[in-house]
Amino acid sequence: MEFSNKPILPGSIVVVKDVNSIYRGYKGFVQRVTNKTAAVLFEGGNWDKLVTFQLNNLELV
């Protein structure tokens, strides 16, 4: 997997890199970005989840 130095924008695909998060390693779609946080949508099988993360805990895929 290659990571980029581009800014995280809505519509971007990101992976969670926070070692303390239960979502570590999950990939999701950025729905919105405000200040230093981003709302990321995770879709999987029969569930969808929208979770907010600090931008420094995310990396572009």
Residue frames as a rotation matrix with the C-alpha (Angstrom) as fourth column:
MET 1
0.587 0.809 0.000 0.00
0.809 -0.587 0.000 0.00
0.000 0.000 -1.000 0.00
GLU 2
-0.536 -0.751 0.386 1.38
0.747 -0.635 -0.199 3.42
0.394 0.181 0.901 -0.95
PHE 3
0.317 0.593 -0.740 0.55
0.835 -0.544 -0.078 6.52
-0.449 -0.594 -0.668 1.07
SER 4
0.088 -0.176 0.981 0.46
0.764 -0.619 -0.180 10.05
0.639 0.765 0.080 -0.30
ASN 5
-0.699 -0.376 -0.608 1.39
0.675 -0.629 -0.387 13.50
-0.236 -0.680 0.694 1.01
LYS 6
-0.609 0.550 0.571 -1.69
0.186 -0.602 0.777 15.08
0.771 0.579 0.264 -0.60
PRO 7
-0.781 0.377 0.497 -4.29
-0.624 -0.472 -0.623 16.80
0.000 -0.797 0.604 1.62
ILE 8
-0.802 0.595 0.046 -7.21
0.572 0.789 -0.224 14.77
-0.170 -0.153 -0.974 2.93
LEU 9
-0.796 0.577 -0.183 -10.40
-0.606 -0.760 0.237 16.02
-0.002 0.299 0.954 1.25
PRO 10
0.036 0.883 0.469 -14.02
-0.541 0.411 -0.734 14.82
-0.840 -0.227 0.492 1.17
GLY 11
0.839 0.320 -0.440 -14.27
-0.544 0.453 -0.706 11.82
-0.027 0.832 0.554 -1.13
SER 12
-0.128 -0.967 -0.221 -10.76
-0.876 0.214 -0.431 10.61
0.464 0.139 -0.875 -0.31
ILE 13
0.779 0.214 -0.590 -10.12
0.035 0.924 0.381 7.02
0.626 -0.318 0.712 0.71
VAL 14
0.035 -0.743 0.668 -8.16
-0.853 -0.370 -0.367 6.86
0.520 -0.557 -0.647 3.96
VAL 15
0.229 -0.052 -0.972 -6.81
0.385 0.922 0.041 4.25
0.894 -0.384 0.231 6.35
VAL 16
0.882 0.127 0.453 -6.76
-0.353 -0.459 0.815 4.71
0.312 -0.879 -0.360 10.13
LYS 17
0.110 -0.935 -0.338 -3.22
0.105 0.349 -0.931 4.65
0.988 0.067 0.137 11.56
ASP 18
0.076 -0.012 0.997 -4.04
-0.892 -0.447 0.063 5.38
0.445 -0.894 -0.045 15.25
VAL 19
-0.630 -0.435 -0.643 -2.60
-0.184 0.888 -0.421 2.48
0.754 -0.147 -0.640 17.28
ASN 20
-0.953 0.280 0.117 -5.13
-0.092 0.098 -0.991 3.04
-0.289 -0.955 -0.068 20.09
SER 21
-0.252 0.904 -0.345 -8.21
-0.933 -0.322 -0.162 2.90
-0.257 0.281 0.925 17.84
ILE 22
-0.109 0.310 0.944 -10.33
-0.024 0.949 -0.315 -0.19
-0.994 -0.057 -0.096 17.26
TYR 23
0.889 0.457 -0.025 -10.56
0.006 -0.066 -0.998 1.02
-0.457 0.887 -0.061 13.65
ARG 24
0.041 -0.962 -0.271 -6.78
-0.639 -0.234 0.733 0.79
-0.768 0.143 -0.624 13.09
GLY 25
-0.819 -0.458 0.346 -6.13
-0.011 0.614 0.789 -0.50
-0.574 0.642 -0.508 9.58
TYR 26
0.073 0.918 0.391 -9.72
0.715 0.225 -0.662 0.06
-0.696 0.327 -0.640 8.40
LYS 27
-0.931 -0.264 0.253 -10.25
0.363 -0.590 0.722 1.87
-0.041 0.763 0.645 5.11
GLY 28
0.027 0.977 -0.213 -13.08
0.802 -0.148 -0.579 4.35
-0.597 -0.155 -0.787 4.67
PHE 29
-0.137 0.068 0.988 -14.38
0.808 -0.570 0.151 7.32
0.573 0.819 0.022 2.70
VAL 30
-0.845 -0.167 -0.508 -14.00
0.441 -0.754 -0.487 10.86
-0.302 -0.636 0.711 4.03
GLN 31
0.061 0.961 0.271 -17.43
0.993 -0.086 0.081 12.50
0.101 0.264 -0.959 4.21
ARG 32
0.823 0.165 0.543 -16.47
0.161 -0.985 0.056 15.91
0.545 0.042 -0.838 5.63
VAL 33
-0.189 -0.925 -0.329 -13.47
0.883 -0.013 -0.470 17.76
0.431 -0.379 0.819 7.01
THR 34
0.772 0.384 0.506 -13.68
0.115 -0.868 0.484 20.45
0.625 -0.315 -0.714 9.69
ASN 35
0.692 -0.582 0.427 -10.76
-0.720 -0.509 0.472 22.13
-0.057 -0.634 -0.771 11.46
LYS 36
-0.391 -0.920 -0.026 -8.48
-0.919 0.392 -0.041 19.23
0.048 0.008 -0.999 12.45
THR 37
-0.427 0.308 0.850 -10.99
-0.222 0.876 -0.429 16.37
-0.877 -0.372 -0.306 12.19
ALA 38
-0.655 0.269 -0.707 -12.55
-0.709 0.106 0.697 14.26
0.262 0.957 0.121 9.46
ALA 39
0.143 0.762 0.632 -15.74
-0.683 0.538 -0.494 12.18
-0.717 -0.361 0.597 9.45
VAL 40
-0.738 -0.483 -0.471 -14.97
-0.674 0.552 0.491 8.81
0.023 0.680 -0.733 7.85
LEU 41
0.408 0.912 0.054 -17.63
-0.893 0.410 -0.187 6.41
-0.193 0.028 0.981 6.57
PHE 42
-0.803 -0.562 0.200 -16.91
-0.528 0.826 0.198 2.71
-0.276 0.053 -0.960 6.95
GLU 43
0.337 0.883 -0.328 -19.06
-0.941 0.318 -0.111 0.27
0.006 0.346 0.938 4.99
GLY 44
-0.773 -0.630 -0.074 -18.93
-0.628 0.777 -0.049 -3.44
0.088 0.009 -0.996 5.54
GLY 45
-0.887 0.422 -0.185 -21.42
0.405 0.906 0.124 -6.13
0.220 0.036 -0.975 4.71
ASN 46
0.034 0.999 -0.009 -24.57
0.781 -0.021 0.625 -5.31
0.624 -0.029 -0.781 6.64
TRP 47
0.478 0.129 -0.869 -23.32
0.765 -0.548 0.339 -2.24
-0.432 -0.827 -0.360 8.55
ASP 48
0.174 -0.431 0.885 -22.27
0.500 -0.736 -0.457 1.36
0.848 0.522 0.088 7.93
LYS 49
0.477 -0.087 -0.875 -20.53
0.842 -0.239 0.483 3.51
-0.251 -0.967 -0.041 10.52
LEU 50
0.481 -0.314 0.819 -19.57
0.240 -0.851 -0.468 7.20
0.843 0.421 -0.334 10.50
VAL 51
0.581 -0.401 -0.708 -16.67
0.793 0.084 0.604 7.97
-0.183 -0.912 0.367 12.87
THR 52
0.915 -0.281 0.290 -14.75
-0.191 -0.934 -0.302 11.20
0.355 0.221 -0.908 13.48
PHE 53
0.503 -0.834 -0.228 -10.93
0.859 0.452 0.239 11.10
-0.096 -0.316 0.944 13.64
GLN 54
0.458 -0.538 -0.707 -8.15
-0.164 -0.833 0.528 13.63
-0.873 -0.126 -0.470 14.05
LEU 55
0.896 -0.106 -0.432 -6.52
-0.440 -0.067 -0.896 14.27
0.066 0.992 -0.106 10.65
ASN 56
-0.043 -0.999 0.015 -3.12
-0.984 0.040 -0.176 13.22
0.175 -0.023 -0.984 11.99
ASN 57
-0.302 0.002 0.953 -4.55
-0.463 0.874 -0.148 9.73
-0.833 -0.487 -0.263 12.67
LEU 58
0.720 0.588 0.370 -5.46
0.094 0.445 -0.890 9.19
-0.688 0.676 0.265 9.00
GLU 59
-0.514 -0.826 -0.229 -3.45
-0.209 -0.138 0.968 8.50
-0.832 0.546 -0.102 5.85
LEU 60
0.317 0.562 -0.764 -4.52
-0.879 -0.128 -0.460 8.63
-0.356 0.817 0.453 2.21
VAL 61
0.219 -0.195 0.956 -4.55
0.193 0.969 0.153 5.35
-0.957 0.151 0.250 0.34
